[in-house]
Amino acid sequence: MANVKIFDQTKREVGELELSPEVFEVTVRPEVLHLVVRAQLAAKRAGTHSTKTRSEVSGGGHKPWRQKGTGKARAGSSRSPLWRGGAVIHGPRPRDYEFKVNRKVRQLALKMALSAKVGESSLMLIDKFDLAEAKTKLMAKVAGDLGLKKALIVLPESDNKLELSARNLPGIKVIRHDMLNVYDVLLHEQVVMATDAALRVQERLRHGLR
């Protein structure tokens, strides 16, 4: 079993939690992580890039010059792809980049990402976060006490004060446990989870729940 120390928000040790090896001690396979991260990034792409074919470019409805006798190459339209201001050959068109990855594979990849953080001693458990008010200064002090630089903070429920306080801190991102994903885990150097959030993530991944 993976034993992880629990701290309060001043980094005073307050206990220890035994985490399930089914979730936090999984063998890491880079190809699975790569597939899931690629799928996440592909799903974020807007795919709205577009160029015009010759049927869509305005103008060019008349023949620029007669077919024969000018000494010039034949031309039927000034909107030919060969002309300046003309159409684009095989240009990008709107498309959907998203591709499907099975839920079990996504969950396996998340287990691997969390296991990697445990192996690197980059997973920290906090008993709870408690800010008196939504102030960046207060959150900056908590981050300083915990030694956070580029960290993903995972909460059991939305916390408006914490989220507002952290949004102006570079490198710090706050999400709910049900929004936890492979890309964010791998992107951040540290993963800081409230104890309740860790237990909920563990329960969800152990039983394959959505």
N, C-alpha and C positions, 0 to 999 in steps of 0.2 A: 504494500500500500504506500502511496505517496503522502508523506507527512509534510504539511506546509504550516509554517508559523503564522499566527494571527496577530496583527498589530492594531493599535488604535491610530487615530489620525495624527498623533504626535510621534509615531513610530516607537511606542512603548509596547513591548511584547505582552499580550494578554491571554495567549493560549495557543492551541495547535489543532489543526483539523486534518483528519485522515481522509484523503481523497481516493476515489475508486480508481484502481489500475486500468479498468475497462475504458476510462475516459482520459486519464492523465498520465498513463504509462504505456501508450501505444507506440509501436515501432513506426518511425517516420519514413515515409516513402515519397521522395521529392517529386516523382512523376504525378502522383495523385494531387499533391499540393499545387503543382504547376497547372494541371488541368482545371482545378476549381478556381484558382485565381484568374486564369485566362477567361473562364466563363463569366466571372464577376465583372471583369473589366470590359468584356465584350458587351455585356448587358447595359453598361453605363453609356456606351457610345450612342450618340443621337442618330447617326446615319442619315442626316439631312443634307449632306453634300450633294451638289447637282451641277451638271453642265448641260448646255442646250445642243440638241442635234440640229441638223440643217432644216428640219421641218418646224423647229421651234424658234429659230432666229428670225427676228422681224426684218422685212425688206428683202431685196434680192429677187423680186418677182419678175424682173425683166432680164433679157440676155444682154450682158455688158457690151458686146460688139458682135458683128455678124460672124457667121461660121467660117467663111473663107475670105481670102484676099487681104487680110491685115498683116500677115506675117507673124501674128501672135498665136499662142496656143489657144485651142478651143476653150471657151468658157460659157457655161450655161447659167451661172448665178454668182453674184458677188458674195454670197453667203456660204460658198464652198469651204470646207475645212482647210483648204490650201490658202485661203485668203485671210488677210488681217480683218478682224471683225466678224469672221465666219464661225461656223459651228466647230465643235470639238469631236474628234474621232475617239471612240471608246473611252469617253470621259466618265468620271464617277457619277453614279445615279443613286437616288435615295434607296436605302436598303436597311434591313434589320440584321445586325451582327450577332444577335443573341443565339446561343445554342444550348441545348438541354443537357444537364448533368443530373443523374439520378439522385434522389434525396439521400439514399444510403451512402453514396460516394461523397456527397457534400458533408454529411455528418462525420464520416470517417476522416475526411480532411481536416475538419474542425478539431476532432480529437487529436490528430497528429500535431496540429499547430499548437494546441494547448500543452501537449506532452513535450514538445520541443521547448516551450517556455519553462516548464517545470525542470527539464533537464539542464537548462542554462541558468537556473535559479533566478529567472526573470518574471516569475509569477508571485505576486504579493497579495495576501489576504488582509482586508481591513474589517474590523468588527462592524463599523458603521461610519458614515460621514455625517457630520453635523455642523453646519455653518449657521451662525447667528442671523446673517442677512446675505443678500446677493451682492457680494463685493469681490471684485477681482483681487484686491489686496489680501483678503482673507484666504482665498483659494491659493494665491501665490505662496502664502506662508505654509499652508498644508503641503503643497507640492514641494516646497523647500525642505520641510521637516522629513518628508518621505523620500527625498532624493529623486524626485521625478523630473525627467527632462523630456523624453519622447514617450509618453505613456498613454495607454488606453484604459480608461476607468469604466468598469462595468457595474451597473447598479441593478438592484432587484426591481425597482419601480422608478418612474420618472421623478426627478428632484429638481424643481424649477430653480431653486436658489443655487444649487451646485452647478447646474448646466449653464446658467447665466454668468456665474462667477468664473467658469473655466473657459468660456468661449473666446476670450481675448488672450488667453495664455498660449503662446506658440508651442506646438508639439503635444498639447494635451487635448484628448478627445473623450467625451463622456457619452456612453450609450446605455440603453437598457439591456438586460440579459438576453431578451428574445431577439435583439438586433445583432448579437455577436456573430461575426463572420470571419472566415479564414484570412481574407485580405487585410482587414484591420489588425488582426492578431499578429500577422507577420510583418506588417508595416511598422508597428511600434516596438521599441526596444523593451518596454516593460508592459505587463498586463496587471492592472490593479483591480481586484474584484472584491466587492463587499461579500461578506461570508454568505449571506442569504442568496446573493446572485450566483455564487459558485455552486451552492447546493442545488439551485434550480437548473443551472446549466448541466450539472452532473446527472440529475434526474432525467432531464429531457434527452440527453445523449445516450444514457444507459438503456433507456426503453425505446429509443428511436422515435420519440414524439416530435411533432413539428414545432 
